[in-house]
Amino acid sequence: MPDDHASPAPFTYAAFGLRAEAEQIAPGLYLVATPIGNLRDITFRALETLAAADAVIAEDTRVTRTLLAHYGISTPLVAYHEHNARVMRPHLLARLKEGARLALVSDAGTPLVSDPGYKLVQESLIAGFKVTAVPGPSAVLTALVVAGLPTDRFFFEGFLPQKSGPRRARLAELVHVPGTLVFFESPRRLADTLQDCVAALGDREAAIARELTKLYETVRRGWLADLAQALAQEEPPKGEIVLLVAPPTGDAKAGREEEIDAQLEAALAAHSLRDAADVVAAATGQPRRQVYARALKLVAERGG
């Protein structure tokens, strides 16, 4: 069957001042990782795939156009993001059915990590189309390996809620996760998020990775409380931020319980048991039911 969407050969790209020819790729959907900052962090396989595809599906075509232009790739771009995904997905699936070769990229890093694409991959697989990953850069893994925190287990949360109350509530749900926590965060919310991390998780080792792979890359390491205090007195940092928090330890858990007990003792001196539990739960982000049970235990231990 003829392929109406076949790209004209040869497929070319430019690197190191030379123009190279890319081999034709099989029909299907290709998930292509792109640089997270430094344009040199791209694989030859990624360049060949982008050059040989019939179209590059991009979250922001302006960002991807810069990458393609840098490597002399003229493959057409198609916008695919959360606002048009429902409309565009049937069109992309129809192209795959006709034998097209489509490359899906995110603005930076590995596709599907905190950006659109999951449903397109899912429906492509259900329809029986070939889906291939072309691996490469990832902000999550790049930050993890330079943070100096345990790497044997980690939990990627992505972006936390924007408001403090829901943010603390979500952090409270992660307090016992036995691995390094990895978050994306906006520079303007970073200081507040650090404060909420201290309240909900207790004081732990942490790292703030900023502008990874770029000219002004920095990785700031320390204890959450110290980082929170420092950031509260500084101008918000610029650039892309990955926040990493160490796993809980037995000592940290015990210290956290002691801290909650101390806050409850102070609150019980001025409030009823019920109100004291409300105050401390709101301040720490801990589940009210657990704080209330702790307050009952304290009252019972001191004889009413």
C-alpha angles and dihedrals in degrees: 000000000000117000109230090189098052113134117235113258138267100055109200142185134177127235133159089007092301132105115230133193119235123212118242113263129218120260115273145078118305122197104209123193114218132192119289092212115325109074091209090068095088128108127236088238090056091051092049092049094049091048095047097044122103089225139000113226108212136182091216113015091199092062095044093044088061091054094047092047091051089058097038095248118152101185112142117257127227121194115231119170141137093280098054103023096104092054097039099044096074090050092051092047089050090054091050089051089055091054102264125161108225127183117204118203136172124220088265137354129000117352120248094029104118093333140081124287108083096103093047090053092045094050092044090055092046089052090052099248121148113257118193130183119219099196128212142117122018125179090208096057094037091056093043096055095049098041096083091228129121111292102183090091130016139167120213111209100169115203119001121218113287097232123071099235097054089037093057091045091054092046089052088059089055097047095104099039103131096223144059111292117227122198137175112219139177116244093237093055097041098094093050092045091053090053090050091048090055091049096046104032103027124234110321138156112274144171134213112208114194132185093353115206091005130111095266098041113158133176114197116195132189145095118318094240093051093046091047092051093047096047091048088063097044137072112265111272120247128238138024115338132204115185119199126190125192121243120266120268130202091251092049091051092050091048091050092053090049090051092051090047090052092050091048092051090053093045093047089057090064106024143044117265092259094048092045090055090050092051095048094043090053092046096048102031090233119143109274092226091059093045091048091051089050090050091051090052092050092050091048092049092054093047102259 
